[in-house]
């Protein structure tokens, strides 16, 4: 892909790689330096554990080398369906994200190219595999305007209407609380009810990376996303990870996050009392008043704080189970980006123990050097039984975006066996 690009946007990759990993890359000799697979694996650090910014630095190589024109998009979409099928995948949803500067005509042409590529990939597997398209939206963009564009092109083109099944929010989540998308979630779900043939699922990465806040607020973000209408929750590490894994010497968060947490405690005190010891409403009010002139809040790390975190996680789990939201758990991604290194504390164990609805996914298989079989194997090593894994695998076909959005019913969906 990169060699055929006459003008790679190297600066997108080289600057971020230098900043994160301290190594300057020679663009003139790049393809010669890393033509050996082993040298490329070492350079690309497939199994590196680090924050999201370091993952993005590696991802930027793909962005830099890609022409990202309709022909390339179509070719990649076809190859993805074919290659995934060879690994045993018979159903997949694949993400595409555009530049904020992309034009409406560019969005139409490239989205159509992706759908054409997916259709050709299905054809090349003899119809044994299905590939669907999900568009990633920018958390800081005009999501209502972007949404309108995709609804319009679905109305305009039947192929896009058939293959485009969801809207995704990925990339850095810090600084973008779900409350900023609440009205958007509501509008999408209203439209889904009214116009099922163009219904779109909301796939929301949340509780994956929360270096800017406590695990309490990160768990609340997951709960809010589910209660406000997100269909699939990406990762939700904060919800299931044992809080002791994130107990640093000092935990701080913005005042706004603590205020939102306290407001929830105030509003739901009676519900929460059975999960942990919630302060009286008077004490909650006093703490709210005390934050008026503070920009950040510092937490006292103590056994009682740990109990509060566990209790609140359990509350969130019980409430999310009452929604239709599904958790998408990605073992490799959780290890390398979420830096979940202790198998005994992996959130997927808690999801299974509490009979939550969840799937297992590869997230970004090319960047992590993994496959769906490897992810299920990792889940087994973490501690999920063969029976649980088989249930997860089969249920995954009931948790497709088309079913979650109401575009199709589970009875309409042809279950395709995989691996």
N, C-alpha and C positions, 0 to 999 in steps of 0.2 A: 504494500500500500504506500509506504513512504517513498520508496525509490521512484515510483511513477509520478510523484508530485513534484513539479518543476520548481515550486516555491514554498517549501515547508515554512510554517510560522514558528521557527525554532525558539524565538525569544519567549514564547508562552511556556515552553518546557524548561529551557536552560536556566532561566532566572529563578524559577521556583525550586528546581532541583538543587541549584547551588545554595539557595537560602536554607533549604531543609536538610540537605545531606553534606554540604560543604565541599562539593566536588564540581569542578568546572568541566563541562562537556565540550569536546571538540566536534563541532558540527561538520567540519570538512572531512573528517575521517570516521564519522560515527558508524556508518554501515560496515566499514572495514574492521573497526575496533570491536564490534559486537556481533559479527557474523556467525561466530561459534555459539551454539545454543547455551553452553555452560557459562561462557563469559557474559552473555546477555542476562541469564538468570541471576548471576551474581550482581551485575550492574543494576538490574531492575528490582532486586530485593523482594521477591515474591512473598517471602515469609516474614517480612519485617513488621514488627509491632510498633505502632506509633499513632499519634493523633490524626484527625481527619485531614489536616493541612498537608501531612506527609503523603497520605494516600492520594490527595489531589495532585500533588507534585508529580507523582508517577502517572496518574491519569492524563496529565497534560501532554505527555508524549503522544498519546493517541490523537489528541486535539491538534497538536502541532503538525503531525505528519499527514493528517487527513485532508483531502481536498474538500470533502463534504459537499460534493455536488450530487445531483440526482442519480447519475450513473453509478458512482461509488456507493451511495446509500443503498441502491437496489441490489448491487452485487454483494455487499456485506450482509444484507438481510437474507438473501438466498443462501449464502454460505453458512450463516448462523443456524438456520433451520436444518440444513443438511448435516452440519457437524454435530449439532446437539442431538439429532436423531441417531447418529452413529454412536453416541454415548448413552443411548437408551431413552432420550427425552422425546415424548410424543406430544407434549403440549408445553408451550412456552410463551411468556409475555416479555417483550423486549422494548427497552426504553430508548427514546430519541429526545434530545434536548437541543433547542435552537439558541443561537445568539440573541440577546435582547434587541439587536439591530436588524434581525432578519425581517424582510418585507413580507407582506401578506401573500404575494404571488410566490415568493420563495418558499414560504411555509406550505402552500398548496402543492407546489411541484415536488418538493422533497418528501412530504408526507405521502403523496401518491406514489412516488418512487419506492418508498419503504414498503408500502402495501403491495405493490407489484412484485417486489423482491420476495416478500413473505409468501405470496401466492405461488410464485415460481418454485420456491423452496419446498412448499407442500407438494407441488406437482412432481418434483424430482424424488420425493420419498414415496411416490405412488399413493399419495393421500393418507399415508400412515401417521404423519406428523402434522400438527397445527401450530402456526405461529401467529400471535396477535401483537398489536402495537399499542404502546403506552407513551404518551407525551409528557415529558417532565417540564413543569412550569417553574419560573423563577420566584422564589419566596418574596423577593423585594420588587417584583414586577406588578403590572396592572393585570391581575389574574382574571378579572371580569372581562376585560377586553380580549385577552388571549382566549379565554373560554368561548367567547362569542365567535371568534375566528374559527375555532375547531368545530363548533356546532354548525356554522355556515358551510364549511367544506364537507362535512358529513351529509348535509342536505343536498349539496351540489353533486357529490360523487358517490355512487353505490359501493365502489370498492373500498373507499375510505370508511364509509359507514359500516361495512362488514368487518374491517380489520382493526379500526381504532376502538379500543375498549376501555381506556382509562386515562386519568390524569394523575401525574406523580409529582410529589414535592420531595426533592432530595437535596444534595449538597449540604452546606453548613447550616445546622438548625439553630445554633446559638444566636440569640438576638431576635428570633422570629417566633414568638409564642403563638400557639394555635388560636388564641382568642382573636388574633388578627385575621384569621381565615374563617371565623365562625359563620359570618353571613354568606361567604362564598360556598361553604359546605351546604348550608341550608338551600341556597339557590340551585345548586347542582342536584340535590336530592328532590327538590320540588319538580325540576325539569324531568328528572328520571321517571317520576310518577306519571307525568303528563305525556312524555314522548319517549316511550320505551325503545323505539327503534334507533334512537340516537343516545341512549343512556350511557353514561360514563361512570366508572368506579373511581373513587378517590383513594389513591395510595399515598400514605403520608408517613415519611420517615420521621420518627419521633422517639425520644428517649434513647437514642443511639450514642450521642456525644453530648455531654452536659458538664463541660469544664467550667462553665460560668455560673453554675447554680448547684444547690443541694439535690440529693437524690429524692428528697420530698417533692420539690418543685418539678423535677424531671418526671416523676411518677404522675404528678398531677397533669402534666402536659399530655401524657399518654391517655389518662382518663378523659380529659377534656376532648381530645381528638375523637375518641370513640363515642362519647355521649353526643357530640355535636355533628356526627355523621360521616366521619372517615370510615371507609370500608375495610381497608387493609392497613395495618400499622407496621411500618418497617422497623424491625429489630426490637424496639421496646425493652432494651436492656435494663433500663432503670427500674422497670416494673418487677423484674424477676431476679435481679442480681442481689446477692446478700449485701446489705449496706456496709458491712465491715470491709468489703473489698474496696470501697471508695472513701474510707475514713482517713483523711489526711490530717496533718497537724492543725491545719486551719481550713475551714470551709466558709466561703463567703458567697453572697449572691446579691443582685441588685435589690434595692428597697421594693421595687414594683413586684418582684417575685414573692417576696415575703408577705407583702400586703395581700396578694391574690391567695396565698396559702392560708393566711389568717382569716380572710373573708370566707373561704370554703369551710374552715373549722367552725366559724361563727354560724354559718347557714345550716351546716349539717351535723351539729354537735351531737344530737341524739343518736343519729346513725353511727357516728364515729366512736361513741363511748364504748361500744362493745368490742372495739378493736384495739384501743389503747386509751390511756388516761388523757383526756382532752381538758385543757384548762377551762375554767368557768367563762361565760361570755363577758363577765366584767373584766377578767384578766386579759382576755383576748382584746377587748376594747382598749385596755390600758397599753398593751403592747403596740397596737395600731397607732395610738396617740404618740407613743415614744419614738416612732419612726419618722415623724414629720420633718425633722431636720437632718436626717441621715441619707446618704447616697447608697451605702451598702450595709449589709447585715452580716455579722460574724456569728457563727454557731459555736456553742460550747460542746465539745465532743465528750460525751458521757454515756454510761449505760442507759440512762433514761432516753437520751436522744436516739440511741440505737433501737430501743424498744418502740419509740415513736415511728421511726422509719419503717421498721418491719410491720408494725400495725397498720400504718397508712398504705403500704404496698398491698397488704392483704385486703384492705378495704377497696382499693382500686381494682384489684383482681376480681373481687366479688361483683363489683358494679359493671365492669367491662364484660363479664360473662352474661350479663343481662342485655347487652347490646348485640348487634349483628356483626360487630367488628372482628376481624381475623388478624392474628399476629403472624408476621412473616419473619421467621428466625433463620439466621444465616451464620452457622458455626464458625466458618473461617473468617468472615468479616468481623464477627464479634470478637474473635481473638486478635486480629491484626489491627483493626481500627478501634473497636471498643476496649481492646486490651484486657479482655476477660481471660486470664491465664490459669485460674484455678477451676478445674472441671467440676469439683464438688459445688461450686457456687454459680455454675452456669445457669442463666435464666431459663433455659429450655427445660431444665429439670423441674423447676417450680411451675412452669406452664403446664407440663404434663401431670404433675401431682395434683394440680387444681382443676384438671379437666377443662382447660381452656382450649379454644379453637385456634390452632396454629398450623402453619405449613413450614417446610424446610426448603430453603432456597440457596442458590449459589451467589446471589448478589452480583458481583462482577467477576465471573469465572476466569476471564483472561488475565486480569490484573492479579488475582490471588492464586492463579495456577491451580484451579480446582475444577471439580465436576460435580454433578448432582449425586453420583454414586459416592464420591469422596465425602460430600457433606452428610449423607446418611451414615456413612461409616464413622465419621467424627461424632455424630450424635449418639451412635451406639457406644463408642468409647467413653463418651461423657456419662452415659448411664441409662439411656433409653432402651427398653427391652425390644426384642424382635416384634412382639405383638403390638406394642405402642407405635413403633416405626411403620408397620404395615397399615395400621389405622390412619396414621398421619398421611401416608402416601396415597391411600385411596380417597381420603377426605379432601385432599388437595384438589381433586377434579371437581369437587362441589364448591370450591372457594375461588373459582375463576372470576375475573372482573365482570364478565357478562352476567354471571349468576348473582354476584353481589350487588350489581347495579340494578338488577331487575330486567335487563335486556333480554335475558333468557331465563327460563326456569330450569331447575335441576333435572326435571324429567325430559327436557328438550336436549340436554347436553349429552352427547355421546361420550361415554367414558372410554378413554384410550389407555390401555395398559402401558406402563413404562418400566424399564429395566427390570 
